[in-house]
Amino acid sequence: MSWLSHRRQNRFSLGAVEVAPEPEINLIPFIDVLLVVLIFLMISTTFTHYQELAITLPTANGSDSQTEIKQIHIAVSRDGRYAINGKMTDRLQLSEAINSITSKDANGNIQVEIDADARAPHQAVMSALEAARDANVTNIFFSSQTKK
């Protein structure tokens, strides 16, 4: 009968369909490899040391500067108008007003702070810079506002 049972296995049947075994993913070797990599990374990062320089910074004993710095505040509005130390001025009088303030200070310790509106014309800000340059002021800075 062995030849009969063998013949039945090779026989084509229309009703029964042989199902292939479903493939399985074996996760145990994958987890082992990941653990080895994790252990390697943990060990190698603990032995990494960054070089640092041992620096002793110098100390100084000094007093504040005794010279007083005179400050000129130039405000430039959104529509291009000017104000020097709170007094409205025209573009043509801007240079003259700065010159009159700087001529009073013989030491030359003058700062010009330009406080321009964010939407002020670029030409208006440049005119304020030119007026400060014409008055031979070299210490010029701009005010800004930090975003909150």
C-alpha positions as CSV (number, residue, x, y, z in Angstrom):
1,M,0.0,0.0,0.0
2,S,2.9,2.3,0.2
3,W,2.8,2.9,-3.5
4,L,-0.9,3.9,-3.2
5,S,-0.3,6.4,-0.5
6,H,2.7,7.8,-2.4
7,R,0.6,8.2,-5.4
8,R,-2.1,10.1,-3.5
9,Q,0.4,12.7,-2.4
10,N,1.5,13.5,-5.9
11,R,-2.0,13.4,-7.3
12,F,-3.5,16.7,-8.4
13,S,-6.7,17.4,-6.5
14,L,-9.1,20.2,-7.5
15,G,-10.8,20.7,-4.2
16,A,-7.9,20.9,-1.7
17,V,-5.2,23.6,-1.9
18,E,-2.0,23.1,-0.1
19,V,-1.1,26.1,2.0
20,A,2.5,27.1,2.4
21,P,3.7,27.3,5.9
22,E,3.6,30.9,7.2
23,P,7.0,32.5,7.6
24,E,8.0,33.5,11.1
25,I,10.4,36.2,12.2
26,N,12.7,35.0,15.0
27,L,13.3,38.1,17.2
28,I,15.7,36.5,19.7
29,P,18.8,36.9,17.6
30,F,17.8,40.5,16.7
31,I,17.4,41.4,20.4
32,D,20.7,39.8,21.2
33,V,22.5,41.9,18.6
34,L,20.8,45.1,19.8
35,L,21.8,44.3,23.4
36,V,25.5,43.9,22.3
37,V,25.4,47.2,20.4
38,L,23.8,48.9,23.4
39,I,26.4,47.6,25.8
40,F,29.2,48.6,23.4
41,L,27.8,52.2,23.2
42,M,27.4,52.5,27.0
43,I,31.0,51.3,27.6
44,S,32.6,53.4,24.9
45,T,30.8,56.6,26.0
46,T,31.9,56.3,29.7
47,F,35.6,56.3,28.7
48,T,35.3,59.5,26.5
49,H,36.8,62.4,28.3
50,Y,37.0,65.9,26.9
51,Q,40.2,67.8,27.4
52,E,40.0,71.0,29.4
53,L,42.5,73.7,30.0
54,A,43.1,74.7,33.6
55,I,43.1,78.4,33.4
56,T,43.5,80.9,36.2
57,L,42.1,84.2,35.1
58,P,43.8,87.4,36.1
59,T,42.2,89.7,38.6
60,A,42.1,93.5,38.5
61,N,41.2,96.1,41.1
62,G,40.0,99.2,39.4
63,S,37.4,101.8,39.9
64,D,34.6,103.0,37.5
65,S,35.5,105.5,34.9
66,Q,35.3,109.1,36.3
67,T,34.6,110.6,32.9
68,E,30.9,111.2,32.3
69,I,29.6,110.3,28.8
70,K,27.1,112.6,27.4
71,Q,24.4,110.9,25.4
72,I,22.4,112.3,22.5
73,H,19.1,110.4,21.8
74,I,17.9,110.7,18.2
75,A,14.4,109.2,17.7
76,V,13.2,108.5,14.2
77,S,9.4,108.0,13.8
78,R,7.5,105.8,11.4
79,D,6.8,108.7,9.1
80,G,10.5,109.9,9.1
81,R,10.3,112.7,11.6
82,Y,13.2,113.3,14.0
83,A,13.4,114.2,17.7
84,I,16.7,115.0,19.5
85,N,16.6,114.4,23.2
86,G,12.8,114.7,23.0
87,K,12.6,117.9,21.0
88,M,11.2,117.7,17.5
89,T,13.6,118.8,14.7
90,D,13.6,119.0,11.0
91,R,16.0,117.0,8.8
92,L,17.8,120.2,7.8
93,Q,18.2,121.2,11.4
94,L,19.4,117.8,12.6
95,S,23.1,118.4,11.9
96,E,23.0,121.8,13.4
97,A,21.3,120.5,16.6
98,I,23.9,117.7,17.0
99,N,26.7,120.2,16.4
100,S,25.4,122.6,19.0
101,I,25.2,119.8,21.6
102,T,28.7,118.4,20.8
103,S,30.3,121.9,20.8
104,K,29.4,122.2,24.5
105,D,31.4,119.1,25.4
106,A,35.1,119.7,25.1
107,N,36.1,116.1,26.2
108,G,34.6,114.4,23.2
109,N,32.8,111.8,25.3
110,I,29.6,111.8,23.4
111,Q,27.4,108.8,22.5
112,V,24.6,109.0,19.9
113,E,21.7,106.6,20.4
114,I,19.5,106.2,17.4
115,D,16.1,104.8,18.3
116,A,14.3,104.2,15.0
117,D,10.9,102.8,14.5
118,A,10.8,99.3,12.8
119,R,8.9,100.8,9.9
120,A,10.9,104.0,9.6
121,P,12.2,104.7,6.1
122,H,15.8,103.6,5.6
123,Q,16.7,107.0,4.2
124,A,15.5,108.7,7.5
125,V,17.9,106.4,9.5
126,M,20.7,107.1,7.2
127,S,20.1,110.8,7.5
128,A,20.5,110.5,11.3
129,L,23.8,108.6,10.8
130,E,25.0,111.3,8.4
131,A,24.2,114.0,10.9
132,A,26.1,112.3,13.6
133,R,29.0,111.8,11.2
134,D,29.0,115.4,10.3
135,A,29.2,116.3,14.0
136,N,32.4,114.1,14.2
137,V,30.7,111.6,16.6
138,T,32.1,108.1,16.4
139,N,30.3,106.4,19.3
140,I,27.0,105.6,17.7
141,F,24.6,102.7,18.6
142,F,21.1,101.6,17.8
143,S,18.4,100.7,20.3
144,S,16.6,97.4,19.8
145,Q,13.8,95.5,21.4
146,T,14.0,91.8,22.2
147,K,11.2,89.5,21.1
148,K,9.0,88.2,23.9
